[in-house]
Amino acid sequence: MTTLCDAARTVLTTAAPADKVRLTREHAAAWRDGRIAEVGTAAPPDRPARPDKPELRLPRDMPKRGRGGSAQNRLALLHALAHIELNAIDLAWDIVARFTATPMPKGFYDDWVQVADDEARHFDLLETRLNALGSGYGALPAHDGLWQAAQTTAHDLATRLALVPMVLEARGLDVTPDTVRRLREVGDSESADILQLIFEEEITHVASGRRWFGHLCAQAGKDPVEAWQDLVRKHFKGSLKRPFNVDGRRQADFGPEFYEPLAEG
């Protein structure tokens, strides 16, 4: 019988995006209906398998993406988002397999399997849209910043939760509504609808990070606000940028008492 960690490792060591998506959807369904019942253990790779394209660059070496509504800018936007979602699939499976030494309830695994399933669906939607616009994932370079964050937080579950869902994914809640608006203004309602769906589901992902970070803090007798701020100061390179989507973050039970004291300016 395959364990959940075996399933996670299978996805993480699969390079082709279409196969990564397919395996994620299959394993998530098997976990939900009980065909996979044990968490198990299986050491995840230091880095997930990746296809030959896109070329991965340091964030500073990426070409600047325009904010206008030209076809080229929209393709660059959708490609960048598809890359984020592909990384997010692996990040969800990595958190399942990497931290089994920290005892967590079944609900923790339920949440991150659902996150992986959502991210796989998001990637598929974006790839389909890129194809409809005459492009596809891999056509443009992409940055490797997200997996750098995974490596920075690989030593500790609380740090992973503090930085990935509660900083990086929360930033998506801040910027996506404006992106949706701009896409609608240039008549690209198909892309806007995809991003709106992603936005709504990402709220639940940030909420999962907040919930399980709070669980760990409660076990350790720590104040979650203070603990989160300490970890962000120590491990996050950069500043928290305004404006914040306060309403979206509140829906994830992530109030401004966490992030406002660390905001730039």
N, C-alpha and C positions, 0 to 999 in steps of 0.2 A: 504494500500500500504506500503510495507517495505521500509524504508529509507536506505541510505547507511550506516549510523551508526548502525542501527539495524542489517544489514548484517554483519558488522564488528564484532559486539558483538557476533553474532551467531558463527562465525569462532573462535573467541578468547575463547569461552566457550566450544568448541568441542575438546575432548581429542584425539580421534583416528586419527592418521596422514592421513589415506586414506580418512576419512570423511572431515578432514580439507582441504585437497587438492580439493576434489570434490566440497565442498561448495564454496571455493574460486573461482574455475573456473566458477561455475554457477553464482555467484554474480557478478563477473567481466563482464561476458557476458551480464548480465541483466543491469548493469550500462552503458555499451557501447551502447546497443540498445535502451535504454530509458525505459525499464520496471522498473528499479529503477531510479527515476528522482530527488528525494530530498535528500539532505545530512542529514538533521535531527539532532537529538542529542540522544546519548545513552552512558551512562557511561561505559567505558571498565573496565574489571576486573584488579586488581593490578597485577595479574599474569595470563597468559593464561593457559587453561586446558592442561594437559599433560598425556600421557599414563603411565602405571605402569613402563614400561621399555622404554628407558634406565635409569639406575640409574644415578642421577645427582650428581656431585661432584664439589667441589671448584676447580678452575683451577690448584691450586698447588697440589691437591691430585690426578690428572690424571696421569696414567702411561705415561712415555715418549714414543713417537711414533718414530720408526726408519725411516730413510730416504731411506733405501735400497728398492730394487724392489721385495722383497719376497712377496708371496701371503698374508702372515699375515700383513705385513706393508701396502700393498695396501688396504686390507679390513679395517684396522684402519683408513687410510686416507679417504676412501670413506664414512665410517661411520661418521667420524668427519664432513665432508662436508655436508652430509645429515642432520646432527643435526643443522648445521649453517643455512641451507636452511629452515628447519622447523621453526626455530626461526625467520628467515627473513620474512616468511609468516605472522607471528603474529606481528612482528615489523611494517610491512606495514599497516596492518589493525589497529593497535594501533594508528599510527600517523593519520589515517583517523578519528578515533572516539575521541581521547583524547583532541585534540586542537581546537575544534569547537568554543571556545570562541574567538579565533583569526580569524578574517574574512580573508578568502583566496578565490581566484578566482576558478572557476570550474576546470581550468587546473591543479591546485594543486591536486585535487581529482582524476582527470583523470590519472595523473602521478602515484600516489601511488596505485591506483587500478591496474594499469598495472604492477607495481613492484610486488604487491601481486600475480598477475596471473603468472608472470615470475617465482617467487620463488616457487610457487606450482608446476609448470612444472619442475623446476630444481630438487626439492625433488623427484618427481615421477621418473625422469630419473635416479637419484642416487639409489633410492630404487630398481628399476628394475635391475640395474646393480649389486647391492649387492645380490639380489635374484639369478641372473644368476651365481654368484660366490659362491653360496651355503650359503649365509648369509642373513642378513636383518637388517633393522633399529631396534635398541633395543638390539642387540646382544652384544654390548659393552657399557661400561659406557660413559658418556658425561659430559662436564662441563657446568656450569650455568652462565658463564661470560657474555654472550650476554644479558640475561635478567637483569643482574645487571646494565648494561649500560642503558637499558630502564628505570629502576627505578631511576637511577641517573639523567636522563634527563626528567622525567615525568612532571616537573613543568613548562617547557618552550619550545615552538616549536623551537625557534632559537637554543637552546642548543641541542635539539634532532637532528636537522639537522647537526649541527656542529660536533657532536660526532659519530653518527651512520653511515650515508652515507659517511661523509667527513673524518672520521678517520678510522672506522672499515672496512667499505666496500672498501674504497680506499686502505687499506692494502691488500685486496684480489687481487687488480690489480697488486700490486708489486710482490706477491709470486706465483700467478697462472701460469704465462708463464713457469717458471722453473719447476713447478710440471708437466705441460703438457709435457715438453721436457723429463723429467725423465721417465714418463710413456711410452712414445713412445720408449725410449731406451730399455726398458725391454719387448717391444712387446705388451703392453696393449693399443692398438689403440682405442678400444671401450671406455675405461675410459677416455683416452686423448681427444677424440672427445667431450665427454660430458663436460669436464672441459673447453675446448676451447669455446664451446657455452656459458657456464655460464660466462666465462670471458668477452666475447663480449657484453653480455647483462648487466653485472654488470657495464660496463662503462656508460650505459644509466642511471643506478640507482644512481651512484655517480653524474652524470650530473643533475639529478633531485634534489638531495640534494643541490648541488651548486646553481642551478637556484633559488630555493625557499628560500635558505638562503640569496642570493643576493636580492631577492624581499623584504624580511623582513628588510634587512639593508637599502635598498633604502627608504622604508617607514619611517624608524627611523632616516634617515639622517646620517647613520654610514658608515664608510669605511669597506667593507666586509673583507678585509685582516686583518685589525687591530681587528675587532670584532671577527673574527674566532679565531685568535691567543689568544685573551683574554679569550674566552670561553674554549678553549682547555687547556690553562694553569690552569684555575680555576677548571675544572671538569674532565679532563682526567688523570687518574693515570697511569703513565708510560711515556715512551718517544716515539717519532716518529722515527722509525728505518729505516736506509738506508739498501740496495739501494732502491730508488724509481723508479717506472715505469713512467718516466717523460712523455713519449709519450702517454701511456694509460690515465694518469691523464690529460694531455692537451686535449685529445679528450673529456674529461668530463668538459672542461673549468675550470680546477683546476690546475693553474700554480704553479711553485715552489716558487713564492713569498709568497704563503700561508705557505707552510710547511717547506721549507729549514731552516728558522730562528729557528724553534723549533726542528730540527733533533738532535739526540744524536751525541755527538762527534763534 
